[in-house]
């Protein structure tokens, strides 16, 4: 046993329990003491179901978009040298440093009907701000760095000689990309996808300013929780929170199982 293992494990477990497990347990205990029929009624109300579909559906769509665009961005930053590359690389972390409310206001201003991008898009008949499409844009914005920053180190460590060897053996560029590059990048890309999805589910500040917040149309589940709290309906807020927790856990569990299956498949082919 390594020196200090018990002490560090105890501190880690205590801190994890205090910061993560205790708040979650408090919400679960509060809901467990309620009438099951009332819990079911609140959790499955039409407004709540619409908010679940919007939040989880757009979060999944944003994470899939970031999976592709983030991997491509990481590839460009690692493999190519061009003017402004360092500036572009630094801007990737902007969603991490920028307050979410500031990001929401900036996106709403940019994509509003009179904004720099909103005006030409509106002329084409495409409304972004104050629609579900605006929510998707905001979720892509906040989740992109997770994929880029998880894929970049893997691409840096990928030995270019493997690609050269495959090419010398007659592999096409597509085959090299499929069997050499993506094979090494996929586990990291899936990790970035999971992180991006997790961030998008609970995103609030950058969404409410561009969403429009119309019930049944552009109202996300975190906003519905806030609405219940503003009405002093703590029971309703707790029920929606627990429903989101359970759905999130189920979806993240499924994603992790896919990651494990992908890792075992790659090791079997190695």
Order of alpha helices (4+ residues) and beta strands (2+ residues): alpha-alpha-alpha-alpha-alpha-alpha-alpha-alpha-alpha-alpha-alpha-alpha-alpha-alpha-alpha
